[in-house]
Amino acid sequence: MKTDAIARSAALWNRSRVELASDEFLAQLLDRGEIDAWRELYGLASADAQLRRRLHRIVLTVPLPLPRFWLAALANLGEDVDLHVPVPAYDQGV
């Protein structure tokens, strides 16, 4: 599993290793990651149904700056998503 861009992501400044099994790690990456890290995560999710389900749950429960983007990406990967579902409000001041 290739995770070079994810490992280099500045969003993970407080992490010493890639921990895709951690929902907190994934939420941090979705919140503050760069496009290259997101592309890599999308590629990983395309081959991992469990990862897609976890990402879906995170998008619906964690305030993120681009929740609809992630829902659309997951729908594109075949996940059954409701693009109109309420998502947590993202406060940019936090």
N, CA, C and O atoms as a CHARMM CRD file, in Angstrom:
* protein
*
  376
    1    1 MET  N      0.84500  -1.16900   0.00000 PROA 1      0.00000
    2    1 MET  CA     0.00000   0.00000   0.00000 PROA 1      0.00000
    3    1 MET  C      0.89400   1.23600   0.00000 PROA 1      0.00000
    4    1 MET  O      1.68900   1.43700   0.91800 PROA 1      0.00000
    5    2 LYS  N      0.76000   2.05000  -1.02100 PROA 2      0.00000
    6    2 LYS  CA     1.57200   3.25100  -1.17100 PROA 2      0.00000
    7    2 LYS  C      0.98700   4.39100  -0.34800 PROA 2      0.00000
    8    2 LYS  O     -0.18900   4.72500  -0.49500 PROA 2      0.00000
    9    3 THR  N      1.79100   4.98100   0.50500 PROA 3      0.00000
   10    3 THR  CA     1.32900   6.09000   1.34900 PROA 3      0.00000
   11    3 THR  C      2.36100   7.21400   1.42300 PROA 3      0.00000
   12    3 THR  O      2.43300   7.91800   2.43100 PROA 3      0.00000
   13    4 ASP  N      3.15200   7.38900   0.37800 PROA 4      0.00000
   14    4 ASP  CA     4.20900   8.40400   0.39600 PROA 4      0.00000
   15    4 ASP  C      3.66600   9.81900   0.60700 PROA 4      0.00000
   16    4 ASP  O      4.15600  10.54700   1.47000 PROA 4      0.00000
   17    5 ALA  N      2.66400  10.21000  -0.17200 PROA 5      0.00000
   18    5 ALA  CA     2.11500  11.56300  -0.05000 PROA 5      0.00000
   19    5 ALA  C      1.43000  11.75400   1.30300 PROA 5      0.00000
   20    5 ALA  O      1.50900  12.82800   1.89900 PROA 5      0.00000
   21    6 ILE  N      0.76500  10.71700   1.77700 PROA 6      0.00000
   22    6 ILE  CA     0.12100  10.79900   3.08900 PROA 6      0.00000
   23    6 ILE  C      1.18500  10.97300   4.16900 PROA 6      0.00000
   24    6 ILE  O      1.03000  11.80900   5.06000 PROA 6      0.00000
   25    7 ALA  N      2.24600  10.20400   4.10000 PROA 7      0.00000
   26    7 ALA  CA     3.31100  10.28500   5.10500 PROA 7      0.00000
   27    7 ALA  C      3.97200  11.66400   5.11900 PROA 7      0.00000
   28    7 ALA  O      4.43200  12.11600   6.16800 PROA 7      0.00000
   29    8 ARG  N      4.02400  12.33500   3.97100 PROA 8      0.00000
   30    8 ARG  CA     4.65000  13.65900   3.87500 PROA 8      0.00000
   31    8 ARG  C      3.69300  14.79400   4.21200 PROA 8      0.00000
   32    8 ARG  O      4.12000  15.94600   4.29100 PROA 8      0.00000
   33    9 SER  N      2.42000  14.50400   4.41300 PROA 9      0.00000
   34    9 SER  CA     1.42600  15.55000   4.60600 PROA 9      0.00000
   35    9 SER  C      1.72100  16.39800   5.84300 PROA 9      0.00000
   36    9 SER  O      1.95000  15.87500   6.93300 PROA 9      0.00000
   37   10 ALA  N      1.71000  17.70000   5.65400 PROA 10     0.00000
   38   10 ALA  CA     1.89300  18.62500   6.77700 PROA 10     0.00000
   39   10 ALA  C      0.72300  18.55000   7.75000 PROA 10     0.00000
   40   10 ALA  O      0.84900  18.97100   8.90000 PROA 10     0.00000
   41   11 ALA  N     -0.40500  18.02300   7.30700 PROA 11     0.00000
   42   11 ALA  CA    -1.56800  17.87600   8.17900 PROA 11     0.00000
   43   11 ALA  C     -1.28600  16.92600   9.33000 PROA 11     0.00000
   44   11 ALA  O     -1.94400  16.97800  10.36900 PROA 11     0.00000
   45   12 LEU  N     -0.31400  16.06900   9.13900 PROA 12     0.00000
   46   12 LEU  CA    -0.00600  15.04100  10.13000 PROA 12     0.00000
   47   12 LEU  C      1.26000  15.37700  10.89700 PROA 12     0.00000
   48   12 LEU  O      2.05000  14.49500  11.23400 PROA 12     0.00000
   49   13 TRP  N      1.44400  16.64700  11.16700 PROA 13     0.00000
   50   13 TRP  CA     2.64800  17.14200  11.83000 PROA 13     0.00000
   51   13 TRP  C      2.89800  16.47000  13.17300 PROA 13     0.00000
   52   13 TRP  O      4.04500  16.36900  13.60800 PROA 13     0.00000
   53   14 ASN  N      1.84600  16.01200  13.83100 PROA 14     0.00000
   54   14 ASN  CA     1.98800  15.42500  15.16600 PROA 14     0.00000
   55   14 ASN  C      2.01000  13.89600  15.13400 PROA 14     0.00000
   56   14 ASN  O      1.84300  13.24900  16.16900 PROA 14     0.00000
   57   15 ARG  N      2.21300  13.33200  13.97300 PROA 15     0.00000
   58   15 ARG  CA     2.22600  11.86700  13.81100 PROA 15     0.00000
   59   15 ARG  C      3.61300  11.41500  13.37200 PROA 15     0.00000
   60   15 ARG  O      4.28000  12.08600  12.58500 PROA 15     0.00000
   61   16 SER  N      4.03000  10.27900  13.88700 PROA 16     0.00000
   62   16 SER  CA     5.34300   9.75800  13.50400 PROA 16     0.00000
   63   16 SER  C      5.23900   8.67400  12.44000 PROA 16     0.00000
   64   16 SER  O      6.24700   8.28200  11.85200 PROA 16     0.00000
   65   17 ARG  N      4.00100   8.17900  12.18300 PROA 17     0.00000
   66   17 ARG  CA     3.83300   7.14900  11.16200 PROA 17     0.00000
   67   17 ARG  C      2.41500   7.18500  10.61500 PROA 17     0.00000
   68   17 ARG  O      1.51000   7.75600  11.22500 PROA 17     0.00000
   69   18 VAL  N      2.24200   6.57300   9.46900 PROA 18     0.00000
   70   18 VAL  CA     0.92500   6.47000   8.84300 PROA 18     0.00000
   71   18 VAL  C      0.10900   5.42200   9.59900 PROA 18     0.00000
   72   18 VAL  O      0.54200   4.28100   9.76100 PROA 18     0.00000
   73   19 GLU  N     -1.07400   5.82400  10.05900 PROA 19     0.00000
   74   19 GLU  CA    -1.94600   4.93100  10.82800 PROA 19     0.00000
   75   19 GLU  C     -3.35100   4.94200  10.21800 PROA 19     0.00000
   76   19 GLU  O     -4.27600   5.52100  10.78800 PROA 19     0.00000
   77   20 LEU  N     -3.50200   4.31200   9.07800 PROA 20     0.00000
   78   20 LEU  CA    -4.79700   4.30800   8.41100 PROA 20     0.00000
   79   20 LEU  C     -5.87500   3.59300   9.22600 PROA 20     0.00000
   80   20 LEU  O     -7.06300   3.77200   8.95900 PROA 20     0.00000
   81   21 ALA  N     -5.49100   2.80300  10.19500 PROA 21     0.00000
   82   21 ALA  CA    -6.45900   2.10800  11.04800 PROA 21     0.00000
   83   21 ALA  C     -7.07100   3.04600  12.08900 PROA 21     0.00000
   84   21 ALA  O     -8.03000   2.67200  12.76400 PROA 21     0.00000
   85   22 SER  N     -6.53300   4.25300  12.22500 PROA 22     0.00000
   86   22 SER  CA    -7.01000   5.21700  13.21300 PROA 22     0.00000
   87   22 SER  C     -7.98900   6.20000  12.56700 PROA 22     0.00000
   88   22 SER  O     -7.64400   6.89300  11.61000 PROA 22     0.00000
   89   23 ASP  N     -9.20900   6.25300  13.10100 PROA 23     0.00000
   90   23 ASP  CA   -10.18100   7.22000  12.60000 PROA 23     0.00000
   91   23 ASP  C     -9.72300   8.65200  12.86300 PROA 23     0.00000
   92   23 ASP  O     -9.98200   9.54600  12.05800 PROA 23     0.00000
   93   24 GLU  N     -9.05100   8.86900  13.97800 PROA 24     0.00000
   94   24 GLU  CA    -8.52900  10.19800  14.29100 PROA 24     0.00000
   95   24 GLU  C     -7.50100  10.62900  13.24200 PROA 24     0.00000
   96   24 GLU  O     -7.49700  11.77900  12.80200 PROA 24     0.00000
   97   25 PHE  N     -6.64600   9.71300  12.85500 PROA 25     0.00000
   98   25 PHE  CA    -5.64700   9.97300  11.81600 PROA 25     0.00000
   99   25 PHE  C     -6.35000  10.36200  10.51500 PROA 25     0.00000
  100   25 PHE  O     -5.98400  11.35200   9.88100 PROA 25     0.00000
  101   26 LEU  N     -7.35400   9.58700  10.12200 PROA 26     0.00000
  102   26 LEU  CA    -8.07500   9.85700   8.87700 PROA 26     0.00000
  103   26 LEU  C     -8.79400  11.20100   8.93700 PROA 26     0.00000
  104   26 LEU  O     -8.77800  11.95700   7.96500 PROA 26     0.00000
  105   27 ALA  N     -9.42200  11.50300  10.07000 PROA 27     0.00000
  106   27 ALA  CA   -10.12300  12.77800  10.22000 PROA 27     0.00000
  107   27 ALA  C     -9.14600  13.94700  10.09900 PROA 27     0.00000
  108   27 ALA  O     -9.46100  14.95900   9.47100 PROA 27     0.00000
  109   28 GLN  N     -7.98800  13.81300  10.68600 PROA 28     0.00000
  110   28 GLN  CA    -6.96600  14.85700  10.60500 PROA 28     0.00000
  111   28 GLN  C     -6.52300  15.04500   9.16000 PROA 28     0.00000
  112   28 GLN  O     -6.32200  16.17500   8.71600 PROA 28     0.00000
  113   29 LEU  N     -6.37200  13.96500   8.43400 PROA 29     0.00000
  114   29 LEU  CA    -5.96600  14.03900   7.03000 PROA 29     0.00000
  115   29 LEU  C     -7.07200  14.66900   6.17400 PROA 29     0.00000
  116   29 LEU  O     -6.78200  15.48800   5.30200 PROA 29     0.00000
  117   30 LEU  N     -8.31700  14.30100   6.41000 PROA 30     0.00000
  118   30 LEU  CA    -9.43200  14.88700   5.65900 PROA 30     0.00000
  119   30 LEU  C     -9.57400  16.37300   5.97300 PROA 30     0.00000
  120   30 LEU  O     -9.93600  17.15800   5.09600 PROA 30     0.00000
  121   31 ASP  N     -9.29800  16.75900   7.19000 PROA 31     0.00000
  122   31 ASP  CA    -9.44100  18.14300   7.62100 PROA 31     0.00000
  123   31 ASP  C     -8.34200  19.04000   7.07000 PROA 31     0.00000
  124   31 ASP  O     -8.62500  20.13700   6.58800 PROA 31     0.00000
  125   32 ARG  N     -7.11100  18.59700   7.13300 PROA 32     0.00000
  126   32 ARG  CA    -5.97900  19.48700   6.83800 PROA 32     0.00000
  127   32 ARG  C     -5.03500  18.99600   5.73900 PROA 32     0.00000
  128   32 ARG  O     -4.01000  19.62600   5.48000 PROA 32     0.00000
  129   33 GLY  N     -5.36800  17.89200   5.10000 PROA 33     0.00000
  130   33 GLY  CA    -4.46700  17.31700   4.10300 PROA 33     0.00000
  131   33 GLY  C     -4.35300  18.12000   2.81900 PROA 33     0.00000
  132   33 GLY  O     -5.18700  18.97500   2.52200 PROA 33     0.00000
  133   34 GLU  N     -3.31400  17.82800   2.07500 PROA 34     0.00000
  134   34 GLU  CA    -3.07500  18.44600   0.78000 PROA 34     0.00000
  135   34 GLU  C     -3.67400  17.56700  -0.32100 PROA 34     0.00000
  136   34 GLU  O     -3.99200  16.39800  -0.10200 PROA 34     0.00000
  137   35 ILE  N     -3.81700  18.15100  -1.48900 PROA 35     0.00000
  138   35 ILE  CA    -4.44100  17.43700  -2.60500 PROA 35     0.00000
  139   35 ILE  C     -3.71200  16.12900  -2.93000 PROA 35     0.00000
  140   35 ILE  O     -4.36500  15.13200  -3.23900 PROA 35     0.00000
  141   36 ASP  N     -2.38600  16.10800  -2.86900 PROA 36     0.00000
  142   36 ASP  CA    -1.65200  14.86800  -3.16400 PROA 36     0.00000
  143   36 ASP  C     -1.96400  13.77400  -2.14900 PROA 36     0.00000
  144   36 ASP  O     -2.10900  12.60700  -2.51400 PROA 36     0.00000
  145   37 ALA  N     -2.06500  14.14600  -0.88500 PROA 37     0.00000
  146   37 ALA  CA    -2.41600  13.16300   0.14600 PROA 37     0.00000
  147   37 ALA  C     -3.84700  12.68700  -0.04400 PROA 37     0.00000
  148   37 ALA  O     -4.14300  11.50600   0.14100 PROA 37     0.00000
  149   38 TRP  N     -4.74000  13.60700  -0.41400 PROA 38     0.00000
  150   38 TRP  CA    -6.13300  13.22300  -0.66100 PROA 38     0.00000
  151   38 TRP  C     -6.24100  12.28600  -1.86300 PROA 38     0.00000
  152   38 TRP  O     -7.01500  11.32800  -1.84000 PROA 38     0.00000
  153   39 ARG  N     -5.47100  12.56200  -2.90300 PROA 39     0.00000
  154   39 ARG  CA    -5.47900  11.66800  -4.07800 PROA 39     0.00000
  155   39 ARG  C     -5.03900  10.26200  -3.68800 PROA 39     0.00000
  156   39 ARG  O     -5.61800   9.26400  -4.11700 PROA 39     0.00000
  157   40 GLU  N     -4.01200  10.21600  -2.87400 PROA 40     0.00000
  158   40 GLU  CA    -3.51000   8.91400  -2.44000 PROA 40     0.00000
  159   40 GLU  C     -4.55500   8.19500  -1.57500 PROA 40     0.00000
  160   40 GLU  O     -4.76600   6.99200  -1.72900 PROA 40     0.00000
  161   41 LEU  N     -5.19900   8.92200  -0.67800 PROA 41     0.00000
  162   41 LEU  CA    -6.24600   8.33700   0.15200 PROA 41     0.00000
  163   41 LEU  C     -7.40000   7.83900  -0.71200 PROA 41     0.00000
  164   41 LEU  O     -7.93900   6.76100  -0.46300 PROA 41     0.00000
  165   42 TYR  N     -7.77800   8.60400  -1.71400 PROA 42     0.00000
  166   42 TYR  CA    -8.83700   8.19600  -2.63900 PROA 42     0.00000
  167   42 TYR  C     -8.44800   6.90100  -3.34400 PROA 42     0.00000
  168   42 TYR  O     -9.26600   5.99200  -3.48100 PROA 42     0.00000
  169   43 GLY  N     -7.20300   6.82300  -3.78600 PROA 43     0.00000
  170   43 GLY  CA    -6.72600   5.60300  -4.43100 PROA 43     0.00000
  171   43 GLY  C     -6.77700   4.39700  -3.50400 PROA 43     0.00000
  172   43 GLY  O     -7.16200   3.30300  -3.91700 PROA 43     0.00000
  173   44 LEU  N     -6.39300   4.59900  -2.26600 PROA 44     0.00000
  174   44 LEU  CA    -6.46400   3.51100  -1.28700 PROA 44     0.00000
  175   44 LEU  C     -7.91500   3.10300  -1.04300 PROA 44     0.00000
  176   44 LEU  O     -8.22700   1.91500  -0.96000 PROA 44     0.00000
  177   45 ALA  N     -8.79100   4.08700  -0.93100 PROA 45     0.00000
  178   45 ALA  CA   -10.20600   3.81000  -0.67900 PROA 45     0.00000
  179   45 ALA  C    -10.85800   3.10200  -1.86100 PROA 45     0.00000
  180   45 ALA  O    -11.80700   2.33800  -1.68200 PROA 45     0.00000
  181   46 SER  N    -10.35800   3.34900  -3.05600 PROA 46     0.00000
  182   46 SER  CA   -10.94900   2.70200  -4.23800 PROA 46     0.00000
  183   46 SER  C    -10.80400   1.18600  -4.18100 PROA 46     0.00000
  184   46 SER  O    -11.58500   0.46200  -4.79800 PROA 46     0.00000
  185   47 ALA  N     -9.81600   0.71000  -3.45100 PROA 47     0.00000
  186   47 ALA  CA    -9.56500  -0.73300  -3.36300 PROA 47     0.00000
  187   47 ALA  C     -9.92600  -1.31700  -1.99800 PROA 47     0.00000
  188   47 ALA  O     -9.67200  -2.49600  -1.75000 PROA 47     0.00000
  189   48 ASP  N    -10.51600  -0.50900  -1.10400 PROA 48     0.00000
  190   48 ASP  CA   -10.75000  -0.96400   0.26500 PROA 48     0.00000
  191   48 ASP  C    -12.13800  -0.51600   0.74000 PROA 48     0.00000
  192   48 ASP  O    -12.31600   0.62600   1.16300 PROA 48     0.00000
  193   49 ALA  N    -13.11300  -1.42100   0.66600 PROA 49     0.00000
  194   49 ALA  CA   -14.49100  -1.10400   1.05100 PROA 49     0.00000
  195   49 ALA  C    -14.59900  -0.70100   2.51500 PROA 49     0.00000
  196   49 ALA  O    -15.39200   0.17700   2.85400 PROA 49     0.00000
  197   50 GLN  N    -13.82500  -1.31900   3.37500 PROA 50     0.00000
  198   50 GLN  CA   -13.87200  -0.97500   4.80100 PROA 50     0.00000
  199   50 GLN  C    -13.38600   0.46300   5.01500 PROA 50     0.00000
  200   50 GLN  O    -13.97500   1.20500   5.80100 PROA 50     0.00000
  201   51 LEU  N    -12.33400   0.85100   4.33000 PROA 51     0.00000
  202   51 LEU  CA   -11.83000   2.22000   4.43100 PROA 51     0.00000
  203   51 LEU  C    -12.89400   3.20200   3.93100 PROA 51     0.00000
  204   51 LEU  O    -13.09600   4.25000   4.54400 PROA 51     0.00000
  205   52 ARG  N    -13.56800   2.88200   2.84200 PROA 52     0.00000
  206   52 ARG  CA   -14.63100   3.75200   2.33300 PROA 52     0.00000
  207   52 ARG  C    -15.74500   3.92200   3.36000 PROA 52     0.00000
  208   52 ARG  O    -16.23300   5.03300   3.56900 PROA 52     0.00000
  209   53 ARG  N    -16.14600   2.83900   3.99500 PROA 53     0.00000
  210   53 ARG  CA   -17.20600   2.92200   5.00700 PROA 53     0.00000
  211   53 ARG  C    -16.76300   3.77300   6.20200 PROA 53     0.00000
  212   53 ARG  O    -17.55300   4.54800   6.74100 PROA 53     0.00000
  213   54 ARG  N    -15.51000   3.62800   6.60900 PROA 54     0.00000
  214   54 ARG  CA   -14.99500   4.43100   7.72400 PROA 54     0.00000
  215   54 ARG  C    -14.92800   5.90800   7.34400 PROA 54     0.00000
  216   54 ARG  O    -15.30000   6.77300   8.13700 PROA 54     0.00000
  217   55 LEU  N    -14.45800   6.19700   6.13700 PROA 55     0.00000
  218   55 LEU  CA   -14.40900   7.58300   5.67500 PROA 55     0.00000
  219   55 LEU  C    -15.82000   8.18300   5.63100 PROA 55     0.00000
  220   55 LEU  O    -16.03100   9.33100   6.02100 PROA 55     0.00000
  221   56 HSD  N    -16.76400   7.40000   5.15700 PROA 56     0.00000
  222   56 HSD  CA   -18.15900   7.85300   5.09600 PROA 56     0.00000
  223   56 HSD  C    -18.65600   8.22300   6.49400 PROA 56     0.00000
  224   56 HSD  O    -19.25700   9.28000   6.68300 PROA 56     0.00000
  225   57 ARG  N    -18.40700   7.36500   7.45400 PROA 57     0.00000
  226   57 ARG  CA   -18.82600   7.62500   8.83400 PROA 57     0.00000
  227   57 ARG  C    -18.15000   8.87900   9.38600 PROA 57     0.00000
  228   57 ARG  O    -18.79400   9.68300  10.05900 PROA 57     0.00000
  229   58 ILE  N    -16.87300   9.04900   9.11100 PROA 58     0.00000
  230   58 ILE  CA   -16.12900  10.21600   9.59500 PROA 58     0.00000
  231   58 ILE  C    -16.71600  11.49900   9.00100 PROA 58     0.00000
  232   58 ILE  O    -16.91700  12.48200   9.71400 PROA 58     0.00000
  233   59 VAL  N    -16.99000  11.48400   7.70000 PROA 59     0.00000
  234   59 VAL  CA   -17.54400  12.67400   7.04000 PROA 59     0.00000
  235   59 VAL  C    -18.88800  13.05700   7.65200 PROA 59     0.00000
  236   59 VAL  O    -19.22000  14.24000   7.73200 PROA 59     0.00000
  237   60 LEU  N    -19.65900  12.06600   8.08300 PROA 60     0.00000
  238   60 LEU  CA   -20.98300  12.34800   8.65600 PROA 60     0.00000
  239   60 LEU  C    -20.93800  12.74400  10.12900 PROA 60     0.00000
  240   60 LEU  O    -21.94000  13.21500  10.66800 PROA 60     0.00000
  241   61 THR  N    -19.80200  12.56400  10.78300 PROA 61     0.00000
  242   61 THR  CA   -19.74600  12.82700  12.22600 PROA 61     0.00000
  243   61 THR  C    -18.70500  13.85400  12.65700 PROA 61     0.00000
  244   61 THR  O    -18.79200  14.37800  13.76700 PROA 61     0.00000
  245   62 VAL  N    -17.73600  14.15200  11.81900 PROA 62     0.00000
  246   62 VAL  CA   -16.66200  15.07500  12.17400 PROA 62     0.00000
  247   62 VAL  C    -16.79800  16.35100  11.33700 PROA 62     0.00000
  248   62 VAL  O    -16.94000  16.26200  10.11800 PROA 62     0.00000
  249   63 PRO  N    -16.75800  17.52400  11.95200 PROA 63     0.00000
  250   63 PRO  CA   -16.79400  18.76200  11.16700 PROA 63     0.00000
  251   63 PRO  C    -15.56500  18.85200  10.25200 PROA 63     0.00000
  252   63 PRO  O    -14.42800  18.86500  10.72300 PROA 63     0.00000
  253   64 LEU  N    -15.81100  18.91300   8.94700 PROA 64     0.00000
  254   64 LEU  CA   -14.74300  18.98400   7.95600 PROA 64     0.00000
  255   64 LEU  C    -15.01500  20.14600   7.00200 PROA 64     0.00000
  256   64 LEU  O    -16.16900  20.52800   6.81400 PROA 64     0.00000
  257   65 PRO  N    -13.96400  20.71400   6.39600 PROA 65     0.00000
  258   65 PRO  CA   -14.16900  21.83900   5.49600 PROA 65     0.00000
  259   65 PRO  C    -14.84300  21.45500   4.16900 PROA 65     0.00000
  260   65 PRO  O    -15.47300  22.31300   3.55000 PROA 65     0.00000
  261   66 LEU  N    -14.73700  20.22200   3.72000 PROA 66     0.00000
  262   66 LEU  CA   -15.28000  19.82700   2.41600 PROA 66     0.00000
  263   66 LEU  C    -16.09100  18.53200   2.50000 PROA 66     0.00000
  264   66 LEU  O    -15.80000  17.58200   1.77400 PROA 66     0.00000
  265   67 PRO  N    -17.09400  18.47700   3.36200 PROA 67     0.00000
  266   67 PRO  CA   -17.80900  17.20600   3.51700 PROA 67     0.00000
  267   67 PRO  C    -18.52100  16.75100   2.24500 PROA 67     0.00000
  268   67 PRO  O    -18.53600  15.55600   1.95300 PROA 67     0.00000
  269   68 ARG  N    -19.10400  17.66200   1.49200 PROA 68     0.00000
  270   68 ARG  CA   -19.82000  17.28100   0.26100 PROA 68     0.00000
  271   68 ARG  C    -18.84500  16.76800  -0.79900 PROA 68     0.00000
  272   68 ARG  O    -19.18100  15.87100  -1.57200 PROA 68     0.00000
  273   69 PHE  N    -17.65800  17.32700  -0.83500 PROA 69     0.00000
  274   69 PHE  CA   -16.62100  16.82600  -1.73800 PROA 69     0.00000
  275   69 PHE  C    -16.32500  15.36200  -1.43200 PROA 69     0.00000
  276   69 PHE  O    -16.25700  14.52900  -2.33600 PROA 69     0.00000
  277   70 TRP  N    -16.15100  15.05900  -0.14900 PROA 70     0.00000
  278   70 TRP  CA   -15.83200  13.67800   0.23900 PROA 70     0.00000
  279   70 TRP  C    -17.00400  12.74700   0.00300 PROA 70     0.00000
  280   70 TRP  O    -16.81000  11.60000  -0.39800 PROA 70     0.00000
  281   71 LEU  N    -18.22600  13.22400   0.24700 PROA 71     0.00000
  282   71 LEU  CA   -19.39000  12.38500  -0.04000 PROA 71     0.00000
  283   71 LEU  C    -19.46500  12.07700  -1.53500 PROA 71     0.00000
  284   71 LEU  O    -19.74000  10.94000  -1.91800 PROA 71     0.00000
  285   72 ALA  N    -19.22400  13.07400  -2.37700 PROA 72     0.00000
  286   72 ALA  CA   -19.24100  12.85300  -3.82400 PROA 72     0.00000
  287   72 ALA  C    -18.12600  11.89100  -4.24400 PROA 72     0.00000
  288   72 ALA  O    -18.33300  11.03300  -5.10200 PROA 72     0.00000
  289   73 ALA  N    -16.95500  12.03600  -3.64300 PROA 73     0.00000
  290   73 ALA  CA   -15.84700  11.12800  -3.95600 PROA 73     0.00000
  291   73 ALA  C    -16.20300   9.69800  -3.57400 PROA 73     0.00000
  292   73 ALA  O    -15.93400   8.76200  -4.32700 PROA 73     0.00000
  293   74 LEU  N    -16.80600   9.53300  -2.40300 PROA 74     0.00000
  294   74 LEU  CA   -17.19700   8.19000  -1.96500 PROA 74     0.00000
  295   74 LEU  C    -18.30100   7.62100  -2.85300 PROA 74     0.00000
  296   74 LEU  O    -18.30300   6.42600  -3.14800 PROA 74     0.00000
  297   75 ALA  N    -19.23200   8.46200  -3.27900 PROA 75     0.00000
  298   75 ALA  CA   -20.27400   8.01000  -4.20100 PROA 75     0.00000
  299   75 ALA  C    -19.65100   7.55300  -5.51300 PROA 75     0.00000
  300   75 ALA  O    -20.07800   6.55700  -6.09600 PROA 75     0.00000
  301   76 ASN  N    -18.64600   8.27900  -5.97400 PROA 76     0.00000
  302   76 ASN  CA   -17.95000   7.90800  -7.20000 PROA 76     0.00000
  303   76 ASN  C    -17.25100   6.55100  -7.07400 PROA 76     0.00000
  304   76 ASN  O    -17.05600   5.84600  -8.06300 PROA 76     0.00000
  305   77 LEU  N    -16.88200   6.20300  -5.84600 PROA 77     0.00000
  306   77 LEU  CA   -16.23500   4.91100  -5.60400 PROA 77     0.00000
  307   77 LEU  C    -17.25600   3.79300  -5.36100 PROA 77     0.00000
  308   77 LEU  O    -16.87600   2.64900  -5.10800 PROA 77     0.00000
  309   78 GLY  N    -18.54300   4.12300  -5.43700 PROA 78     0.00000
  310   78 GLY  CA   -19.56400   3.09900  -5.31700 PROA 78     0.00000
  311   78 GLY  C    -20.27400   3.02700  -3.98600 PROA 78     0.00000
  312   78 GLY  O    -21.14700   2.18100  -3.79200 PROA 78     0.00000
  313   79 GLU  N    -19.91100   3.90600  -3.06000 PROA 79     0.00000
  314   79 GLU  CA   -20.59500   3.91400  -1.76500 PROA 79     0.00000
  315   79 GLU  C    -22.00600   4.47200  -1.94000 PROA 79     0.00000
  316   79 GLU  O    -22.24000   5.36000  -2.76000 PROA 79     0.00000
  317   80 ASP  N    -22.92000   3.94700  -1.17200 PROA 80     0.00000
  318   80 ASP  CA   -24.29400   4.42300  -1.16900 PROA 80     0.00000
  319   80 ASP  C    -24.36600   5.62200  -0.22900 PROA 80     0.00000
  320   80 ASP  O    -24.43400   5.45600   0.98900 PROA 80     0.00000
  321   81 VAL  N    -24.35100   6.82400  -0.79000 PROA 81     0.00000
  322   81 VAL  CA   -24.34600   8.03200   0.03100 PROA 81     0.00000
  323   81 VAL  C    -25.52400   8.92800  -0.35300 PROA 81     0.00000
  324   81 VAL  O    -25.98800   8.92700  -1.49300 PROA 81     0.00000
  325   82 ASP  N    -25.98200   9.67500   0.61600 PROA 82     0.00000
  326   82 ASP  CA   -27.00400  10.68900   0.40500 PROA 82     0.00000
  327   82 ASP  C    -26.27800  12.03300   0.39300 PROA 82     0.00000
  328   82 ASP  O    -25.78600  12.48700   1.42600 PROA 82     0.00000
  329   83 LEU  N    -26.21200  12.65900  -0.76700 PROA 83     0.00000
  330   83 LEU  CA   -25.47700  13.91600  -0.88800 PROA 83     0.00000
  331   83 LEU  C    -26.17300  15.07700  -0.18400 PROA 83     0.00000
  332   83 LEU  O    -25.59400  16.15500  -0.04900 PROA 83     0.00000
  333   84 HSD  N    -27.40000  14.86800   0.26200 PROA 84     0.00000
  334   84 HSD  CA   -28.15300  15.93300   0.92000 PROA 84     0.00000
  335   84 HSD  C    -28.27500  15.72500   2.43100 PROA 84     0.00000
  336   84 HSD  O    -28.96200  16.49000   3.10800 PROA 84     0.00000
  337   85 VAL  N    -27.62300  14.71400   2.95200 PROA 85     0.00000
  338   85 VAL  CA   -27.68800  14.42100   4.37900 PROA 85     0.00000
  339   85 VAL  C    -27.04500  15.57800   5.17000 PROA 85     0.00000
  340   85 VAL  O    -26.06300  16.16300   4.71300 PROA 85     0.00000
  341   86 PRO  N    -27.58600  15.90400   6.33200 PROA 86     0.00000
  342   86 PRO  CA   -26.94700  16.93300   7.15700 PROA 86     0.00000
  343   86 PRO  C    -25.55000  16.48200   7.59700 PROA 86     0.00000
  344   86 PRO  O    -25.34000  15.31800   7.93800 PROA 86     0.00000
  345   87 VAL  N    -24.61900  17.40200   7.58300 PROA 87     0.00000
  346   87 VAL  CA   -23.24500  17.12900   8.03700 PROA 87     0.00000
  347   87 VAL  C    -22.90300  18.13800   9.13200 PROA 87     0.00000
  348   87 VAL  O    -23.48800  19.22000   9.18400 PROA 87     0.00000
  349   88 PRO  N    -21.96200  17.78800  10.00200 PROA 88     0.00000
  350   88 PRO  CA   -21.57600  18.72300  11.07700 PROA 88     0.00000
  351   88 PRO  C    -21.04900  20.04000  10.51100 PROA 88     0.00000
  352   88 PRO  O    -20.33800  20.06400   9.50600 PROA 88     0.00000
  353   89 ALA  N    -21.40800  21.11200  11.16700 PROA 89     0.00000
  354   89 ALA  CA   -20.93400  22.43800  10.75300 PROA 89     0.00000
  355   89 ALA  C    -19.44300  22.54700  11.02400 PROA 89     0.00000
  356   89 ALA  O    -18.94800  22.06900  12.04500 PROA 89     0.00000
  357   90 TYR  N    -18.74100  23.17500  10.10800 PROA 90     0.00000
  358   90 TYR  CA   -17.29100  23.36700  10.22900 PROA 90     0.00000
  359   90 TYR  C    -17.03700  24.81100  10.62100 PROA 90     0.00000
  360   90 TYR  O    -17.39000  25.72300   9.87300 PROA 90     0.00000
  361   91 ASP  N    -16.43700  25.03500  11.76900 PROA 91     0.00000
  362   91 ASP  CA   -16.11400  26.36000  12.25600 PROA 91     0.00000
  363   91 ASP  C    -14.66000  26.65800  11.90700 PROA 91     0.00000
  364   91 ASP  O    -13.74600  26.10200  12.51700 PROA 91     0.00000
  365   92 GLN  N    -14.44800  27.53000  10.93300 PROA 92     0.00000
  366   92 GLN  CA   -13.09700  27.81500  10.47600 PROA 92     0.00000
  367   92 GLN  C    -12.25300  28.52000  11.52700 PROA 92     0.00000
  368   92 GLN  O    -11.02900  28.56900  11.40300 PROA 92     0.00000
  369   93 GLY  N    -12.87800  29.05800  12.54700 PROA 93     0.00000
  370   93 GLY  CA   -12.13900  29.76200  13.59300 PROA 93     0.00000
  371   93 GLY  C    -11.50400  28.85300  14.60500 PROA 93     0.00000
  372   93 GLY  O    -10.73100  29.30600  15.44900 PROA 93     0.00000
  373   94 VAL  N    -11.81600  27.56700  14.53700 PROA 94     0.00000
  374   94 VAL  CA   -11.27700  26.62000  15.53000 PROA 94     0.00000
  375   94 VAL  C     -9.96300  26.08100  15.05800 PROA 94     0.00000
  376   94 VAL  O     -9.34500  25.27100  15.74800 PROA 94     0.00000
